[in-house]
Amino acid sequence: MNIGVIGPGRVGTGLARLLADRGYTVRSVSGKTRARAEILAAALPQCEATSPQAVADTCDLVFITTPDNVIASVAETLEWRREQGVVHCSGALSAATLAAVAQYGAVPGAFHPLQTLPDAQAAFANLPGSFIGIEAEEPLLTQLKEIATSLECTWGYVPAGARPAYHAAAVLVSNYTVALAHAGVELWQAIGKSEQEALHALLPLLQGTVHNLRRLGPAAALTGPVARGDWATVQQNLAAIDENAPQHTFVYAAMALAMIYNNLAAIDGNDGAFGKDCAVDKTALERELQALLSATLKNRGTS
């Protein structure tokens, strides 16, 4: 089976190199610029940089790894072959995004690695053991399942209607974790520490958190002032962030409120170490957080 890649960016490059490493024949690649396609082709055995149409003409299975907003147009502007597999790697879009290929008798599909792949090196390091969200009909479904297994990944069928929520979960867990880490680093920098010092101190904390999540699940893994019902410390944290890195006050308040709304607080104010009076404190804090978020949004909207 000859495999082609249209879009030699981070995902396309990482996937192509990993497929070749697992013994698949990546026959041709094409990109927005010829130079990038040539760089990838040179790193793969028996591969050449070609036009998008040449990829469609010569390959049995084509991965479209372009940005989401051009996937449909790639499918619409090329001519495809009967029983050819045409697959995108978007997490948010369904296989129906490639509906245009069906008029030629080709079979559309979706193959989304649920992993962060900032570069090809990360694909080799991070992808094995990850989950692949697949949407396709047979016989393409079986082909994609076999590829996922050969990449040492687990896989699951993610239907069209579920893909937006499936992708939103990935954004929350991965992208927003990076954003939260950035906020933590900037708070350390505001008190005179370097980015390197901040990462050296905070990354073991993040790694411990991931370990606890794997072992205990979200509810039991949560620690800190919200989990304890220690609302005075939450207010102290907010004041410190507002003084040192006010651009992140909104982030802290939003996350605290989310934990309250989702009942992740281990102490609900009705029992436990802080006593029944905590219920009043919790209600007051909830109002304070809501007011803070509303004021911040209003200020942002008028700035």
C-alpha positions in Angstrom: 0.0 0.0 0.0 1.4 3.4 -1.1 0.7 6.2 1.4 0.7 9.9 0.5 0.7 13.0 2.7 -0.7 16.4 1.6 0.5 19.0 4.2 4.0 18.4 5.5 3.6 20.5 8.6 4.1 19.3 12.2 1.4 16.6 12.1 2.1 15.5 8.5 5.8 15.3 9.0 5.6 13.5 12.3 3.0 11.0 11.0 4.9 10.3 7.7 8.2 9.7 9.5 6.6 7.4 12.1 4.7 5.5 9.4 8.0 5.0 7.5 9.7 3.9 10.6 7.0 1.2 11.1 7.6 -0.2 7.6 4.9 1.6 5.6 5.7 3.0 2.2 5.2 6.8 2.1 5.4 7.2 -1.6 4.8 10.9 -2.1 4.3 14.2 -0.2 3.1 17.6 -1.2 2.9 20.9 0.5 2.0 24.5 0.1 5.7 25.1 -0.6 7.8 22.7 -2.6 10.8 23.2 -0.3 9.0 21.8 2.8 7.8 18.8 0.8 11.3 18.1 -0.5 12.7 18.2 3.1 10.3 15.6 4.2 10.7 13.5 1.1 14.4 13.5 1.5 14.0 12.0 5.0 11.9 9.1 3.8 13.0 6.1 1.7 11.4 5.8 -1.8 9.5 9.1 -1.4 9.3 12.1 -3.7 7.9 15.6 -3.4 5.1 16.1 -5.9 2.0 18.1 -6.6 -1.2 17.4 -4.6 -2.8 15.8 -7.7 0.2 13.5 -8.1 -0.2 12.4 -4.5 -3.9 11.6 -5.3 -2.9 9.8 -8.5 -0.2 7.5 -7.1 -1.2 6.7 -3.5 -3.8 4.1 -2.2 -4.2 6.0 1.1 -3.8 9.8 1.4 -3.5 11.7 4.6 -4.6 15.4 4.4 -2.7 17.1 7.2 -3.3 20.7 6.3 -4.9 23.3 8.6 -8.6 22.5 9.3 -9.9 25.4 7.2 -8.5 24.1 3.9 -9.1 20.4 4.3 -12.5 20.6 2.4 -11.0 22.7 -0.4 -8.1 20.2 -0.9 -10.7 17.4 -1.3 -12.8 19.4 -3.7 -10.0 20.6 -6.0 -8.4 17.2 -6.7 -9.5 14.2 -8.7 -9.5 10.9 -6.7 -9.7 7.2 -7.5 -12.2 4.5 -6.8 -11.8 2.7 -3.4 -8.9 5.1 -2.5 -8.8 6.1 1.1 -8.7 9.8 1.8 -8.2 10.7 5.4 -7.8 14.0 7.4 -6.2 14.3 10.8 -8.5 16.9 12.4 -10.0 16.2 15.8 -12.9 18.7 15.4 -14.0 17.9 11.9 -16.0 14.8 10.8 -15.2 12.5 7.8 -18.0 14.4 6.0 -15.6 17.3 5.5 -14.1 15.1 2.7 -17.5 14.3 1.1 -16.3 15.6 -2.2 -14.0 12.5 -2.7 -17.1 10.2 -2.7 -18.1 11.4 -6.2 -15.0 9.6 -7.5 -15.7 6.4 -5.5 -13.0 7.2 -2.9 -13.7 6.6 0.8 -13.4 9.4 3.3 -12.2 9.0 6.8 -10.8 10.8 9.9 -7.7 9.7 11.9 -6.9 12.0 14.7 -3.9 11.4 17.1 -5.0 12.6 20.5 -1.6 13.9 21.3 0.4 17.2 21.2 2.8 17.1 18.3 4.8 20.4 18.1 7.5 18.7 15.9 8.5 15.4 14.3 10.7 14.6 17.3 7.6 14.8 19.6 5.7 12.4 17.3 8.3 9.7 17.9 8.4 10.4 21.6 4.7 11.1 22.4 2.6 9.2 19.8 3.2 5.6 20.9 0.7 4.8 23.6 -1.7 7.6 22.6 -5.3 7.4 21.5 -6.3 7.7 17.9 -9.9 8.9 17.2 -11.1 7.2 14.0 -14.1 7.7 11.8 -14.5 5.7 8.6 -16.4 3.0 6.9 -15.1 -0.4 5.8 -12.7 -1.3 4.4 -10.9 1.9 5.3 -11.9 1.5 9.0 -9.9 -1.8 9.2 -6.9 -0.2 7.5 -6.8 2.7 9.9 -7.2 0.4 12.9 -4.2 -1.6 11.7 -2.2 1.6 11.3 -3.1 2.8 14.8 -2.0 -0.6 16.2 1.2 -0.5 14.3 2.0 2.9 15.7 1.6 1.3 19.2 -1.5 3.4 19.8 -4.9 2.6 21.2 -7.9 3.6 19.0 -11.6 4.2 19.3 -14.4 5.1 16.9 -15.5 8.7 17.3 -18.7 9.4 15.3 -19.3 12.7 13.5 -21.7 14.1 16.1 -19.2 13.5 19.0 -16.1 15.0 17.4 -16.6 18.6 18.5 -16.9 17.5 22.2 -14.1 15.0 21.8 -11.8 17.7 20.4 -12.9 20.3 23.1 -11.8 17.8 25.8 -8.4 17.6 24.2 -8.1 21.4 24.0 -9.0 21.7 27.7 -6.5 19.1 28.9 -3.6 19.9 26.6 -3.7 23.4 25.2 -5.2 25.0 28.3 -2.7 23.2 30.6 0.1 24.9 28.6 -1.7 28.3 29.0 -2.0 27.7 32.7 1.7 26.8 33.0 2.5 30.0 31.1 0.4 32.0 33.7 2.3 30.3 36.5 5.7 31.1 34.9 4.8 34.7 34.4 3.7 35.0 38.1 7.1 33.7 39.1 8.8 36.1 36.8 6.8 39.0 38.4 8.4 38.1 41.7 11.9 38.1 40.3 12.5 34.5 39.1 13.6 33.5 35.6 11.5 31.4 33.3 14.1 28.6 33.7 13.8 28.7 37.5 10.0 28.7 37.2 9.9 25.7 34.9 12.4 23.8 37.0 10.2 24.3 40.1 6.7 23.9 38.4 7.2 21.0 36.0 7.8 18.4 38.8 4.5 19.6 40.3 2.8 19.2 36.9 4.3 15.7 36.5 3.1 14.7 40.0 -0.4 16.0 39.1 -0.5 13.8 36.0 0.6 10.8 38.1 -2.1 11.5 40.6 -4.7 11.8 37.8 -3.7 8.5 36.4 -3.8 6.8 39.8 -6.8 8.4 41.4 -9.0 10.2 38.8 -9.8 13.9 38.8 -12.0 14.2 41.9 -9.6 12.4 44.3 -6.4 14.0 42.7 -7.5 17.6 43.3 -5.6 19.3 46.1 -5.2 23.0 47.1 -7.4 25.6 48.7 -10.6 25.0 46.7 -10.4 21.3 47.5 -9.9 22.1 51.2 -12.6 24.8 51.3 -10.0 27.3 52.3 -11.7 30.3 50.9 -9.5 32.8 52.8 -6.4 31.4 50.9 -8.3 31.6 47.6 -8.9 35.3 48.2 -5.3 35.8 49.3 -4.2 34.1 46.0 -6.4 36.4 44.0 -5.0 39.5 45.7 -1.4 38.4 45.1 -2.0 37.6 41.4 -3.8 41.0 41.0 -0.8 42.7 42.5 2.0 40.9 40.6 0.5 39.6 37.3 -3.1 41.1 37.0 -3.5 39.7 33.5 -3.9 36.3 35.1 -6.4 37.2 37.9 -9.2 36.3 35.5 -7.7 32.9 34.8 -7.5 32.0 38.5 -11.0 33.2 39.2 -12.5 31.4 36.3 -10.8 28.1 37.3 -11.8 28.5 41.0 -15.4 29.1 39.9 -15.3 26.1 37.6 -14.2 23.9 40.4 -17.0 25.2 42.6 -19.6 24.7 39.9 -18.4 21.2 39.1 -18.4 20.2 42.8 -14.7 19.4 42.8 -14.4 21.1 46.2 -13.8 18.3 48.7 -15.3 20.4 51.6 -18.7 21.7 50.7 -19.1 23.7 53.9 -21.5 21.3 55.6 -18.9 19.2 57.4 -15.2 18.6 57.6 -12.4 20.5 59.1 -13.7 24.0 58.3 -17.1 23.6 59.9 -20.5 24.7 58.8 -19.6 28.3 58.6 -17.7 27.6 55.5 -21.0 27.4 53.6 -21.5 31.1 54.0 -17.9 31.8 53.0 -18.2 29.6 49.9 -21.4 31.4 48.8 -19.8 34.8 49.3 -16.7 33.8 47.4 -18.8 32.5 44.5 -20.5 35.9 44.3 -17.1 37.6 44.5 -15.7 35.5 41.7 -18.7 36.0 39.5 -18.5 39.8 40.0 -14.7 39.7 39.2 -15.2 37.8 36.0 -18.1 40.0 34.9 -16.1 43.2 35.6 -13.0 41.8 33.7 -15.1 40.9 30.7 -16.8 44.3 30.7 -13.4 46.1 30.9 -12.0 44.0 28.1 -15.0 44.8 25.9 -14.6 48.5 26.3 -10.8 48.7 26.1 
